[in-house]
């Protein structure tokens, strides 16, 4: 006869460190437990997982991937673990977030320009808005294009602070130093000064040959794209703010191609076709091609004798 036994109950092990002990330990080590009001745990990089004996988990991002540092019984213990990591110490040493006005003043102090953008909802070039999730406290992301790839520079509380981060990059400084694009009238005058003609086109909606309108969002600032044909292939010349500026670059390309040295013309010297070279099913009075040249049915050899 078997005896019924109640199921074994899980018992939470005795904690070696309470929340208060974790706070005292952080103070003893000179560490800062970073508070995060938007997080339900109250601490940065600490998440809560219900149903676990140790429901608080410390996490960091390394190489763009989320890495778990361990699970703990209290949020303070998990925050202490994060504070001990290199990422936590770097975050604690980072300067406080700048307000919009402070970011503008800092840009002026560094001699930088916060580049405006009409196509971005943030109002600044290199700054995008991210909503929801972990981006509530710092929803503005600074980005830059390098080698055809979008590189993320960081998240910020204000658009101006993100624009300041972008303004510090070499790409932004080069864009700020570049001259503004010419207006339509300036492009026409420049073409006349260079002795060029802006090639018209009735089939293009822009009115110029080789100039097309690109309606994609990323090209709102420079919506006119230029393409020319070289060697049977389309060659992209760039995007421009006005059709006249784009047509000016097409005209410059056409002038450069016309001035380029041309390949030597094929020799017109004729020679006799031997019986081995003459196709068997072609009569001798039919024009044939030898070595890429046309040879007619009658020719004069170099020694003066008559050919076929």
BELWOCOR-V145674 format. One record per residue. N is the residue number from 1. OMEGA is omega in degrees with one decimal (* if undefined). Layout:
{{N,OMEGA} {N,OMEGA}}
This chain:
{{1,-178.4} {2,179.9} {3,179.2} {4,178.0} {5,179.5} {6,179.5} {7,179.8} {8,-179.2} {9,175.2} {10,177.2} {11,-179.8} {12,-178.8} {13,178.6} {14,-177.4} {15,178.2} {16,-178.7} {17,177.2} {18,178.5} {19,179.5} {20,179.0} {21,178.2} {22,177.9} {23,179.1} {24,179.7} {25,177.5} {26,178.9} {27,179.5} {28,-178.9} {29,-179.7} {30,-178.1} {31,179.6} {32,173.6} {33,-172.5} {34,178.1} {35,-179.1} {36,-175.3} {37,-177.3} {38,-179.9} {39,-178.5} {40,179.2} {41,-178.7} {42,-178.0} {43,-179.9} {44,177.4} {45,174.7} {46,-178.7} {47,-178.2} {48,178.0} {49,-176.5} {50,177.9} {51,-178.9} {52,176.4} {53,175.9} {54,-168.9} {55,-176.8} {56,-176.9} {57,175.8} {58,-177.1} {59,172.1} {60,174.5} {61,179.6} {62,-178.0} {63,179.2} {64,-178.8} {65,179.1} {66,-178.1} {67,178.6} {68,179.2} {69,179.4} {70,179.1} {71,-173.2} {72,-177.6} {73,-179.1} {74,178.8} {75,-179.3} {76,178.1} {77,178.8} {78,178.5} {79,176.4} {80,176.9} {81,178.3} {82,-179.4} {83,179.4} {84,-177.9} {85,176.3} {86,179.3} {87,179.5} {88,179.7} {89,177.1} {90,178.9} {91,179.4} {92,-179.2} {93,-178.0} {94,178.4} {95,179.5} {96,-179.2} {97,-179.8} {98,170.8} {99,179.8} {100,-178.8} {101,179.6} {102,178.8} {103,178.6} {104,178.8} {105,179.4} {106,177.0} {107,177.7} {108,179.8} {109,179.9} {110,-179.0} {111,-178.6} {112,179.4} {113,173.3} {114,-171.1} {115,178.2} {116,178.1} {117,177.9} {118,-176.6} {119,-178.7} {120,178.7} {121,179.4} {122,-178.7} {123,-177.8} {124,176.6} {125,179.2} {126,-178.6} {127,177.9} {128,-178.8} {129,178.5} {130,-177.6} {131,174.0} {132,174.5} {133,-177.4} {134,-176.1} {135,-176.9} {136,-176.5} {137,179.8} {138,-173.1} {139,-175.8} {140,-178.5} {141,175.3} {142,-178.4} {143,175.6} {144,178.7} {145,178.3} {146,179.4} {147,179.8} {148,-178.3} {149,176.2} {150,179.1} {151,179.4} {152,-177.4} {153,178.8} {154,179.5} {155,-174.1} {156,-176.7} {157,-178.8} {158,177.7} {159,-178.9} {160,178.8} {161,176.2} {162,177.9} {163,176.1} {164,176.9} {165,178.5} {166,-178.1} {167,-179.9} {168,-178.5} {169,176.6} {170,-179.7} {171,-179.9} {172,179.4} {173,176.0} {174,178.7} {175,179.7} {176,-179.2} {177,-178.4} {178,178.6} {179,179.4} {180,179.8} {181,-179.4} {182,174.1} {183,-179.9} {184,-179.7} {185,179.2} {186,179.0} {187,178.4} {188,178.6} {189,179.0} {190,177.4} {191,177.9} {192,179.4} {193,-179.9} {194,-179.8} {195,-178.3} {196,177.7} {197,175.6} {198,-171.5} {199,179.8} {200,177.3} {201,178.3} {202,-176.9} {203,-179.3} {204,179.5} {205,179.4} {206,-178.8} {207,-178.2} {208,179.9} {209,178.3} {210,-178.4} {211,-177.2} {212,179.8} {213,179.5} {214,-174.7} {215,-179.7} {216,-172.2} {217,-174.4} {218,-179.0} {219,-178.9} {220,-177.7} {221,178.8} {222,-170.7} {223,-175.7} {224,-177.2} {225,-178.7} {226,176.2} {227,176.1} {228,179.9} {229,176.2} {230,179.5} {231,179.3} {232,-178.6} {233,175.8} {234,178.8} {235,-178.9} {236,-178.8} {237,179.0} {238,176.6} {239,-173.4} {240,-174.2} {241,-178.5} {242,177.3} {243,179.5} {244,177.6} {245,177.8} {246,179.5} {247,176.9} {248,178.8} {249,175.7} {250,179.5} {251,177.4} {252,178.4} {253,179.1} {254,178.1} {255,179.1} {256,179.1} {257,179.1} {258,-179.6} {259,-178.6} {260,179.0} {261,-179.0} {262,177.3} {263,-178.9} {264,179.6} {265,-180.0} {266,-179.4} {267,-179.9} {268,179.9} {269,-175.9} {270,177.4} {271,-178.3} {272,177.7} {273,179.5} {274,-178.9} {275,178.6} {276,-177.6} {277,-177.2} {278,176.4} {279,-175.7} {280,-176.3} {281,179.4} {282,-179.2} {283,-173.8} {284,-178.9} {285,178.0} {286,179.4} {287,177.1} {288,-179.7} {289,177.1} {290,177.1} {291,177.3} {292,-179.4} {293,175.8} {294,177.3} {295,-177.8} {296,-172.9} {297,180.0} {298,-179.7} {299,177.8} {300,-178.9} {301,-177.8} {302,-180.0} {303,177.2} {304,180.0} {305,-177.5} {306,176.0} {307,-177.9} {308,*}}
